[in-house]
Amino acid sequence: MSHAFVKEEDEQWLHDVAPTLNALINYLTKENNGIRVYEKSSHVNPADGKQVHEMSNGMSYSIDKDSRWYIVD
């Protein structure tokens, strides 16, 4: 007798990722089908003083006042 197990996908959202660069890289790499995503550069946004991380996936990310990641426009 055989048993088939189906594991539900552990879906995670960007705002649920821990507010560390390493956690962001791991999340983005997983979302990119395992292809490593890395930080290309970072700078401080003069408008709000927040650190902005420009990533190899072409997007920029920052942490909001509630310590959650968001995509910078």
C-alpha positions, 0 to 999 in steps of 0.5 A: 500500500502506498501513501501520497503526501502533498505538502501545501506551499509555505507561501510567504509575503514580502512584508512577512520577511524578517527586516534583515538583508540576509532574509531579503536575499533568501526570500528573493532567491526563493521567489526567483526559482532559486537563482541567487539575487544579490545586493547591487548597491545601497544608498540612503533616500534623502527624502526620508532618510531610509536605507534603500537596497538595489537588488540584482532582480532590478527592484529596490527595497526598503524597510518601513516604520513597522520594520517590514520590507516594501518595494521602493517606487 
